[in-house]
Amino acid sequence: MLKENHDDSNDDYDKDEKQQKYSKTLYLVLMVGALSIFHHQVNLVFFTPAVLPSQRQRTPVRAVSNRYRLSSSTEEEDGSASVSKAIDTTMQSVPRTSAIPSNRNDSNGSSTIRMSSSEHNEEECLRRKCHPQDKHYNIILLDHYEQAGLGDRLFVFRRLALLAAYLCAKLYAPPPYTMLASFHNDDQPVPKNLSWAEMEDIWFLDDNSSVLVTYELDPVDEYYHDDSSTTTTIDQEAFHLNEYFKDDPKYSSWLRLRFNDHGSNLEKVFENQVKRLDDFVTEQQQHDKPLKKGFIWEVYPVLYHYYDAFDKWRNHTMEKDGVCPYTEHLKSTASHQVKNRIVQFLQEQYPDSSHFVPLHIRRGDTKDVCDTSLAKMNEFLSCSFAGFAPRGKVVVLLATDERDNCYRQAIHTMIEDLGHGFLDLDTLVWDVLRDMFAQTTNAYLLNNMFVYKVISNIRDDDRVRTALEKRRDQCPDCQSLLATFLVDSTTSTSHGTGSSVSHLRPSNGLAVESTRIDLQAVLEAYEVCSKQAEQDTE
């Protein structure tokens, strides 16, 4: 089951990436109406223009300074990679290395996902120039403690990868089992042989090398209970960052800074340290010979969640018109391979519907802040599907951390009452993973962290519609599916990826009969199911 989710603050990044368009829903719906009246195609641009950092003089495109260089890289238009037509019961061993060929395509024909929120003309934008022989020589060293879920950790990596790329550094992190909380893994230890690259990999655009490096930890058997929490974590004292690289003479002369939890005016500290490292990297660029001195920046968890300082730096340095994106997110990992097979399976099993709508309900630790009772879900689903019946049938993919099968069945009934299809995505992913990996050397992938990543990949797939959300920081009373489809179709048209008319037609050419949820019947069935479950456990 899906027990994992982004922290509240994680959605700030997601909004920068893909959700900005939904805040303009009303405007876009009106534009679609105008299209039908005047028969004009309007290209909508969602990218915000800006300028280079104000504290620096903008370098003309024809005269580039040492700090930036013109990027001449372009992406090739490759064909879509072939995928299996059905879920195989076996799968070849997935390579554990992160050295995945950069031209390996996903099923939608794209080999990468841009992590920048803007698209740039590579011939016109600027990217910082690192040392030609030692491009990513420096080290940003992450601490492991304050364990969290996978969504939180990947959110951290994506943000700091941008900082690492700008500072010509690699991002060193402990292995997943030290940074991921067992609470999010059905209270089971995270497998020690699970790697970051199997779930997500981030690469530098300038040389197609991996941003993330996993550093080894010495075996530790000591555990302790934090007085402020019931969570059991690995002994922090055994992993002080200042112990790493200390005995290696190569690093004895390196600049070493620490951004930790014990300080005041953290935004100013962050600003000063980044400026110092920025100047240090600029000096590195002046040397033609191989580098002998770099920096090691120890980063403790406060930077992970102290967003103001990071966002201010990013907005003034990285998100400016004319500055190229620095990193890309590779899809060709184990989790994406599984995702592609499942999406292909869905398309074959539901030929009458090309619309798959994930429904994410967070229950376990958010019931007090987001009402997901059956009565409230009745209101939410009824409103969200209002007016959509003429568009045709969709298949709703349920992902939730709710363990109560009676609750899941009640949601199933509500969806079918509305005339749409239903599939328990959690159950499907687990079943597929068991078929694929249970009898292989990759059996360690049978864990909730990996399941969560596969489901996240499915929700992000272009062939799957925008998810309906009911969780802590996204708990709307209504999320109009019709308006969302109009936004998606208009955006596709403006980007030249499809026709808004075709997107608005019913998926199977037939409208769904508009019906209502019989809430009373749902509640009665839930009570019967719950009583039976209690009897079965006695």
C-alpha positions as CSV (number, residue, x, y, z in Angstrom):
1,M,0.0,0.0,0.0
2,L,1.1,3.6,-0.6
3,K,2.3,4.9,2.8
4,E,4.7,7.4,1.3
5,N,4.2,11.0,0.3
6,H,6.0,14.3,0.0
7,D,6.2,16.5,3.1
8,D,4.0,19.6,3.0
9,S,6.8,21.8,1.8
10,N,7.8,19.4,-1.0
11,D,4.9,20.6,-3.2
12,D,6.6,24.0,-3.6
13,Y,9.0,22.3,-6.0
14,D,6.2,20.3,-7.7
15,K,4.3,23.5,-8.4
16,D,7.4,25.0,-10.1
17,E,7.6,21.9,-12.2
18,K,4.2,21.1,-13.5
19,Q,1.3,22.4,-11.4
20,Q,1.5,26.1,-12.3
21,K,-1.0,25.6,-15.1
22,Y,-3.7,24.4,-12.8
23,S,-3.8,27.7,-10.9
24,K,-5.0,29.3,-14.2
25,T,-7.8,26.8,-14.7
26,L,-10.6,29.3,-15.1
27,Y,-8.7,31.5,-17.5
28,L,-7.8,28.5,-19.6
29,V,-11.4,27.2,-19.7
30,L,-12.5,30.6,-21.0
31,M,-9.8,30.5,-23.6
32,V,-11.0,27.1,-24.8
33,G,-14.5,28.6,-25.2
34,A,-13.0,31.4,-27.2
35,L,-11.3,28.9,-29.4
36,S,-14.6,27.2,-30.2
37,I,-16.2,30.5,-31.1
38,F,-13.5,32.1,-33.2
39,H,-11.8,28.9,-34.5
40,H,-8.4,30.2,-33.7
41,Q,-5.6,28.2,-32.1
42,V,-4.0,30.1,-29.2
43,N,-0.6,29.3,-28.1
44,L,-0.4,29.6,-24.3
45,V,3.1,30.1,-22.8
46,F,3.4,29.2,-19.1
47,F,7.1,30.0,-18.7
48,T,8.0,33.1,-16.8
49,P,10.7,35.3,-18.5
50,A,13.3,36.9,-16.2
51,V,16.9,38.2,-16.3
52,L,20.3,37.1,-15.1
53,P,21.3,37.8,-11.5
54,S,21.1,41.5,-10.8
55,Q,24.4,41.6,-9.0
56,R,26.2,40.5,-12.2
57,Q,26.5,42.3,-15.5
58,R,24.8,40.3,-18.2
59,T,27.3,38.8,-20.6
60,P,26.3,39.2,-24.2
61,V,25.7,36.0,-26.1
62,R,28.6,36.7,-28.4
63,A,31.1,37.4,-25.6
64,V,30.9,34.9,-22.9
65,S,32.8,35.3,-19.6
66,N,34.6,32.5,-17.8
67,R,31.7,32.1,-15.4
68,Y,29.3,31.1,-18.2
69,R,29.6,29.5,-21.5
70,L,27.3,29.1,-24.5
71,S,25.7,25.7,-24.7
72,S,25.5,24.1,-28.1
73,S,23.9,20.8,-27.0
74,T,20.7,19.8,-28.6
75,E,18.4,16.8,-27.9
76,E,18.0,14.3,-30.6
77,E,14.5,13.3,-31.6
78,D,14.6,9.5,-31.1
79,G,11.7,7.1,-31.7
80,S,9.8,5.6,-28.9
81,A,11.4,2.5,-27.3
82,S,9.5,-0.6,-27.6
83,V,7.9,-2.0,-24.5
84,S,6.4,-5.4,-23.6
85,K,2.8,-5.9,-24.7
86,A,1.9,-7.6,-21.4
87,I,3.3,-7.9,-17.9
88,D,6.1,-10.5,-18.0
89,T,6.3,-12.9,-15.1
90,T,10.1,-12.6,-15.1
91,M,12.5,-9.8,-15.8
92,Q,16.2,-9.8,-16.4
93,S,18.4,-8.6,-13.6
94,V,18.4,-4.8,-13.4
95,P,21.9,-3.3,-13.5
96,R,22.9,-1.8,-10.2
97,T,25.1,0.8,-11.8
98,S,23.9,4.3,-12.5
99,A,25.8,4.4,-15.8
100,I,22.7,4.2,-17.9
101,P,23.1,5.2,-21.5
102,S,21.8,8.7,-22.0
103,N,20.1,7.8,-25.2
104,R,17.9,5.2,-23.7
105,N,14.3,6.2,-24.3
106,D,11.2,6.0,-22.3
107,S,8.0,4.7,-23.9
108,N,6.8,8.2,-24.7
109,G,9.8,8.9,-26.9
110,S,11.7,11.1,-24.5
111,S,15.0,10.1,-23.0
112,T,15.0,12.6,-20.2
113,I,12.8,14.9,-18.1
114,R,14.0,18.5,-17.7
115,M,14.2,19.4,-14.0
116,S,14.0,23.1,-14.8
117,S,10.6,24.7,-14.8
118,S,11.4,26.5,-18.1
119,E,12.3,25.4,-21.5
120,H,15.3,27.1,-23.1
121,N,16.8,27.4,-26.5
122,E,20.1,25.6,-26.0
123,E,21.8,27.8,-28.7
124,E,21.0,31.0,-26.9
125,C,21.2,30.2,-23.2
126,L,24.1,30.3,-20.8
127,R,25.5,27.7,-18.5
128,R,28.3,28.1,-16.0
129,K,31.6,26.7,-17.2
130,C,33.3,24.2,-14.9
131,H,36.9,23.1,-15.1
132,P,37.3,21.4,-18.5
133,Q,39.2,18.4,-17.1
134,D,37.6,18.1,-13.7
135,K,34.1,19.3,-14.3
136,H,32.5,18.1,-11.0
137,Y,35.6,18.0,-8.8
138,N,34.1,19.4,-5.6
139,I,32.0,17.6,-3.0
140,I,28.7,18.4,-1.2
141,L,28.4,15.9,1.6
142,L,25.0,15.1,3.0
143,D,24.3,13.9,6.5
144,H,21.9,11.0,7.0
145,Y,19.9,11.6,10.1
146,E,16.4,12.9,10.5
147,Q,15.1,10.0,8.4
148,A,12.1,10.5,6.3
149,G,10.1,9.0,3.4
150,L,11.4,8.5,-0.1
151,G,9.4,11.5,-1.5
152,D,11.1,13.8,0.9
153,R,14.6,12.5,0.3
154,L,14.2,12.7,-3.5
155,F,12.8,16.2,-3.2
156,V,16.0,17.1,-1.3
157,F,18.2,15.5,-3.9
158,R,16.5,17.3,-6.8
159,R,17.0,20.7,-5.2
160,L,20.6,20.2,-4.0
161,A,21.5,18.6,-7.4
162,L,20.9,22.1,-8.9
163,L,23.2,23.6,-6.3
164,A,25.8,21.0,-6.9
165,A,25.8,21.5,-10.6
166,Y,26.2,25.2,-10.3
167,L,29.1,24.8,-7.9
168,C,30.8,22.1,-10.0
169,A,30.3,19.5,-7.3
170,K,29.1,15.9,-6.9
171,L,26.4,15.2,-4.3
172,Y,27.6,12.6,-1.8
173,A,24.8,10.9,0.1
174,P,24.5,7.8,2.4
175,P,22.7,4.7,1.1
176,P,18.9,4.6,1.2
177,Y,18.6,2.4,4.3
178,T,20.2,5.1,6.4
179,M,18.1,8.0,5.1
180,L,14.7,6.4,4.7
181,A,12.4,5.7,7.7
182,S,11.1,2.2,8.3
183,F,7.7,3.8,9.2
184,H,7.2,4.5,5.5
185,N,8.1,0.9,4.7
186,D,5.4,-1.0,6.5
187,D,7.6,-0.8,9.7
188,Q,10.2,-3.0,7.9
189,P,13.9,-2.2,7.6
190,V,14.8,-0.7,4.2
191,P,16.9,-3.3,2.3
192,K,20.6,-2.5,2.5
193,N,21.2,-3.4,-1.1
194,L,18.5,-1.0,-2.4
195,S,20.2,1.8,-4.3
196,W,19.2,5.3,-5.2
197,A,19.8,4.8,-8.9
198,E,17.2,2.0,-9.0
199,M,14.5,4.5,-7.9
200,E,15.7,7.8,-9.4
201,D,18.8,9.1,-11.1
202,I,19.8,12.7,-11.8
203,W,22.5,13.6,-14.3
204,F,24.5,16.6,-15.2
205,L,23.7,18.0,-18.6
206,D,27.3,19.1,-19.4
207,D,28.8,15.6,-19.4
208,N,25.9,13.1,-18.8
209,S,27.4,11.9,-15.5
210,S,25.4,11.1,-12.4
211,V,25.0,13.8,-9.8
212,L,24.6,11.5,-6.9
213,V,27.4,9.4,-5.3
214,T,26.7,7.0,-2.5
215,Y,29.4,7.0,0.2
216,E,29.9,3.9,2.3
217,L,29.2,3.7,6.0
218,D,30.9,1.6,8.6
219,P,28.7,-1.2,10.1
220,V,26.9,0.0,13.2
221,D,24.8,-2.1,15.5
222,E,23.9,0.6,18.0
223,Y,20.5,2.2,18.0
224,Y,18.8,4.7,20.2
225,H,15.4,6.3,20.8
226,D,15.2,10.0,20.5
227,D,13.5,11.5,23.5
228,S,11.3,13.7,21.3
229,S,10.2,10.8,19.1
230,T,9.3,7.2,19.2
231,T,11.2,6.6,15.9
232,T,14.3,4.4,16.2
233,T,17.2,5.7,14.1
234,I,20.7,4.8,13.4
235,D,23.2,6.1,15.9
236,Q,24.1,9.6,14.8
237,E,27.4,9.8,16.6
238,A,28.8,7.1,14.4
239,F,28.4,9.2,11.2
240,H,29.9,12.6,11.9
241,L,30.6,14.1,8.5
242,N,33.9,15.6,9.5
243,E,35.3,12.1,9.8
244,Y,34.9,11.5,6.0
245,F,38.0,12.1,3.8
246,K,39.9,13.3,6.9
247,D,42.6,10.6,6.6
248,D,43.0,10.9,2.9
249,P,46.0,13.2,2.1
250,K,44.3,14.2,-1.2
251,Y,41.8,16.3,0.8
252,S,44.1,17.7,3.4
253,S,44.4,21.1,1.7
254,W,40.8,21.3,0.5
255,L,38.4,24.1,1.6
256,R,36.0,22.7,4.1
257,L,32.8,24.4,5.2
258,R,29.9,23.2,7.3
259,F,26.2,24.2,7.2
260,N,24.7,22.7,10.4
261,D,21.8,23.0,12.8
262,H,23.5,25.1,15.4
263,G,23.4,28.7,14.3
264,S,21.4,31.8,13.9
265,N,20.5,34.0,10.9
266,L,20.7,30.9,8.8
267,E,19.7,32.7,5.6
268,K,22.7,35.0,5.9
269,V,25.0,32.0,6.7
270,F,23.8,30.2,3.7
271,E,24.2,33.2,1.5
272,N,27.8,33.8,2.7
273,Q,28.8,30.2,2.3
274,V,27.4,29.9,-1.2
275,K,29.1,33.1,-2.2
276,R,32.4,31.9,-0.8
277,L,32.1,28.6,-2.7
278,D,30.9,30.4,-5.8
279,D,34.1,32.6,-5.8
280,F,36.2,29.5,-5.1
281,V,34.8,27.7,-8.2
282,T,35.4,30.9,-10.3
283,E,39.0,30.7,-9.2
284,Q,39.1,27.0,-10.2
285,Q,38.0,27.9,-13.7
286,Q,41.2,29.9,-14.2
287,H,43.5,26.9,-14.1
288,D,44.2,24.9,-17.2
289,K,46.0,22.0,-15.4
290,P,44.2,19.3,-13.5
291,L,42.8,20.5,-10.2
292,K,44.5,19.6,-6.9
293,K,42.3,21.5,-4.5
294,G,38.5,21.5,-4.2
295,F,35.9,22.1,-1.5
296,I,33.9,19.8,0.8
297,W,30.7,21.3,2.0
298,E,29.1,19.4,4.9
299,V,25.3,19.8,4.7
300,Y,23.2,18.9,7.7
301,P,19.3,18.6,7.6
302,V,18.6,22.2,8.4
303,L,19.3,23.1,4.8
304,Y,17.0,20.4,3.6
305,H,14.0,22.2,5.0
306,Y,15.1,25.8,5.4
307,Y,13.6,26.7,2.0
308,D,13.7,30.5,2.1
309,A,17.5,30.7,1.7
310,F,17.7,28.1,-1.0
311,D,14.7,29.5,-3.0
312,K,16.0,33.0,-2.8
313,W,19.3,31.9,-4.3
314,R,17.7,29.8,-6.9
315,N,15.3,32.5,-8.0
316,H,18.1,35.1,-8.3
317,T,20.7,32.8,-9.9
318,M,19.2,29.8,-11.6
319,E,15.7,30.6,-12.8
320,K,16.6,33.4,-15.0
321,D,15.9,33.8,-18.7
322,G,19.1,33.0,-20.6
323,V,20.5,30.5,-18.1
324,C,20.4,26.9,-19.2
325,P,19.1,24.1,-17.0
326,Y,21.9,22.2,-15.3
327,T,20.5,18.8,-14.6
328,E,18.1,16.2,-16.1
329,H,16.2,13.4,-14.5
330,L,16.8,10.0,-16.2
331,K,13.8,7.8,-16.7
332,S,15.7,4.6,-17.5
333,T,15.9,3.3,-14.0
334,A,14.4,0.1,-12.6
335,S,11.3,1.9,-11.2
336,H,10.6,3.5,-14.6
337,Q,11.0,0.1,-16.4
338,V,8.3,-1.3,-14.1
339,K,6.1,1.7,-14.6
340,N,6.3,1.4,-18.4
341,R,5.1,-2.2,-18.2
342,I,2.2,-1.4,-15.9
343,V,1.0,1.5,-18.0
344,Q,1.2,-0.6,-21.2
345,F,-0.8,-3.3,-19.3
346,L,-3.5,-0.8,-18.3
347,Q,-3.9,0.4,-21.9
348,E,-4.4,-3.2,-23.1
349,Q,-6.7,-4.2,-20.2
350,Y,-8.9,-1.1,-20.7
351,P,-9.2,-0.5,-24.5
352,D,-12.4,1.4,-24.1
353,S,-10.7,4.1,-22.1
354,S,-7.5,6.1,-22.7
355,H,-8.0,8.2,-19.6
356,F,-6.5,6.9,-16.4
357,V,-7.0,9.2,-13.4
358,P,-5.0,8.5,-10.2
359,L,-6.8,9.1,-6.9
360,H,-4.4,9.6,-4.0
361,I,-5.9,9.5,-0.5
362,R,-3.6,10.1,2.4
363,R,-5.2,8.7,5.6
364,G,-2.7,7.3,8.1
365,D,-1.3,10.5,9.7
366,T,-3.4,13.2,8.1
367,K,-7.0,12.4,9.2
368,D,-7.1,15.4,11.6
369,V,-6.0,17.9,9.0
370,C,-7.7,16.5,5.9
371,D,-11.2,15.0,6.2
372,T,-11.3,11.8,4.1
373,S,-14.3,10.2,5.7
374,L,-16.7,8.4,3.3
375,A,-19.2,11.2,3.6
376,K,-16.6,13.8,2.7
377,M,-15.2,11.6,-0.2
378,N,-18.8,11.4,-1.5
379,E,-18.9,15.2,-1.7
380,F,-15.4,15.4,-3.2
381,L,-15.9,12.7,-5.9
382,S,-19.4,13.9,-6.8
383,C,-18.2,17.4,-7.3
384,S,-14.9,16.4,-9.0
385,F,-16.7,14.3,-11.7
386,A,-19.5,16.8,-12.2
387,G,-20.1,17.5,-15.8
388,F,-17.7,15.0,-17.1
389,A,-20.1,12.2,-18.1
390,P,-20.4,13.4,-21.7
391,R,-16.7,13.1,-22.1
392,G,-16.7,9.3,-21.6
393,K,-15.4,6.7,-19.2
394,V,-12.2,7.0,-17.2
395,V,-10.4,4.4,-15.0
396,V,-9.6,5.7,-11.5
397,L,-6.4,4.3,-10.0
398,L,-6.6,4.3,-6.2
399,A,-3.4,4.8,-4.3
400,T,-3.7,5.2,-0.5
401,D,-2.1,4.3,2.7
402,E,-5.4,3.1,4.2
403,R,-5.2,-0.5,5.3
404,D,-8.9,-0.9,5.9
405,N,-10.1,-3.0,2.9
406,C,-13.7,-2.0,3.7
407,Y,-12.8,1.7,3.2
408,R,-11.1,0.9,-0.1
409,Q,-14.1,-1.1,-1.3
410,A,-16.4,1.8,-0.4
411,I,-14.3,4.1,-2.6
412,H,-14.5,1.5,-5.3
413,T,-18.3,1.5,-5.1
414,M,-18.5,5.3,-5.3
415,I,-16.4,5.4,-8.5
416,E,-18.6,2.7,-10.1
417,D,-21.7,4.5,-9.0
418,L,-20.5,7.5,-11.0
419,G,-20.2,5.3,-14.1
420,H,-16.4,5.0,-14.2
421,G,-13.9,2.1,-13.9
422,F,-11.8,1.4,-10.8
423,L,-8.5,-0.3,-10.2
424,D,-6.6,-0.6,-6.9
425,L,-3.2,0.6,-8.0
426,D,-1.4,-0.4,-4.8
427,T,-2.5,-4.0,-5.2
428,L,-1.7,-4.1,-8.9
429,V,1.9,-2.8,-8.4
430,W,2.6,-5.3,-5.6
431,D,1.3,-8.2,-7.7
432,V,3.4,-7.2,-10.7
433,L,6.5,-6.8,-8.6
434,R,6.0,-10.2,-7.1
435,D,5.6,-11.8,-10.5
436,M,8.7,-10.0,-11.8
437,F,11.1,-10.2,-8.9
438,A,10.1,-12.7,-6.2
439,Q,12.2,-15.5,-7.6
440,T,15.1,-13.4,-8.8
441,T,18.2,-11.7,-7.3
442,N,16.2,-8.4,-7.3
443,A,13.7,-9.7,-4.7
444,Y,14.8,-6.8,-2.4
445,L,12.8,-4.5,-4.7
446,L,9.7,-5.9,-3.0
447,N,9.4,-3.1,-0.5
448,N,7.1,-0.2,0.0
449,M,9.7,2.4,-0.9
450,F,10.1,1.0,-4.4
451,V,6.3,0.5,-4.7
452,Y,5.8,4.2,-3.9
453,K,8.3,5.2,-6.5
454,V,6.7,3.1,-9.2
455,I,3.3,4.6,-8.4
456,S,4.8,8.1,-8.4
457,N,6.2,7.4,-11.9
458,I,2.8,6.2,-13.1
459,R,1.1,9.4,-11.8
460,D,3.7,11.5,-13.7
461,D,3.4,9.5,-16.9
462,D,2.1,11.5,-19.9
463,R,-0.4,8.7,-20.6
464,V,-2.0,9.1,-17.2
465,R,-4.1,12.1,-16.3
466,T,-3.5,14.5,-13.5
467,A,-4.2,13.0,-10.1
468,L,-7.1,13.8,-7.8
469,E,-5.6,14.5,-4.4
470,K,-6.8,14.3,-0.8
471,R,-3.9,14.8,1.6
472,R,-2.4,17.1,4.1
473,D,-1.5,20.1,2.0
474,Q,-3.7,19.3,-1.0
475,C,-7.2,18.8,0.5
476,P,-9.6,20.6,-1.8
477,D,-13.4,20.2,-1.4
478,C,-13.6,19.8,-5.2
479,Q,-11.1,19.2,-8.0
480,S,-12.9,19.5,-11.3
481,L,-11.9,16.7,-13.6
482,L,-13.5,18.4,-16.5
483,A,-11.6,21.7,-16.0
484,T,-8.4,19.7,-15.6
485,F,-8.9,17.9,-18.9
486,L,-9.5,21.2,-20.6
487,V,-6.3,22.6,-19.1
488,D,-4.3,19.5,-20.2
489,S,-5.7,19.5,-23.7
490,T,-5.2,23.2,-24.2
491,T,-1.6,22.9,-23.0
492,S,-1.0,20.1,-25.3
493,T,-2.2,22.2,-28.2
494,S,-0.1,25.2,-27.3
495,H,3.0,23.0,-27.2
496,G,2.2,21.3,-30.5
497,T,1.8,17.9,-28.9
498,G,-1.8,17.2,-29.8
499,S,-5.3,18.5,-30.6
500,S,-7.5,19.9,-28.0
501,V,-10.5,18.6,-29.9
502,S,-9.3,15.0,-29.8
503,H,-8.6,15.3,-26.1
504,L,-12.1,16.5,-25.3
505,R,-13.9,13.7,-27.1
506,P,-15.1,10.7,-25.1
507,S,-12.4,8.1,-24.8
508,N,-14.6,5.4,-26.3
509,G,-16.8,7.6,-28.4
510,L,-19.7,7.1,-25.9
511,A,-20.9,9.3,-23.1
512,V,-21.3,7.9,-19.6
513,E,-24.8,8.1,-18.2
514,S,-24.7,10.7,-15.5
515,T,-25.4,9.0,-12.1
516,R,-25.1,9.8,-8.4
517,I,-23.4,8.0,-5.6
518,D,-25.8,6.2,-3.3
519,L,-24.1,7.2,-0.1
520,Q,-26.6,5.5,2.2
521,A,-26.0,2.2,0.4
522,V,-22.2,2.7,0.6
523,L,-22.3,3.4,4.3
524,E,-24.5,0.4,5.0
525,A,-22.2,-1.9,3.0
526,Y,-19.2,-0.4,4.9
527,E,-20.8,-1.3,8.3
528,V,-21.5,-4.8,7.2
529,C,-18.0,-5.2,5.9
530,S,-16.4,-3.8,9.0
531,K,-18.4,-6.1,11.3
532,Q,-17.5,-9.1,9.2
533,A,-13.8,-8.1,9.4
534,E,-14.0,-7.9,13.2
535,Q,-15.5,-11.3,13.4
536,D,-12.8,-12.8,11.1
537,T,-10.1,-11.4,13.4
538,E,-11.6,-12.8,16.6
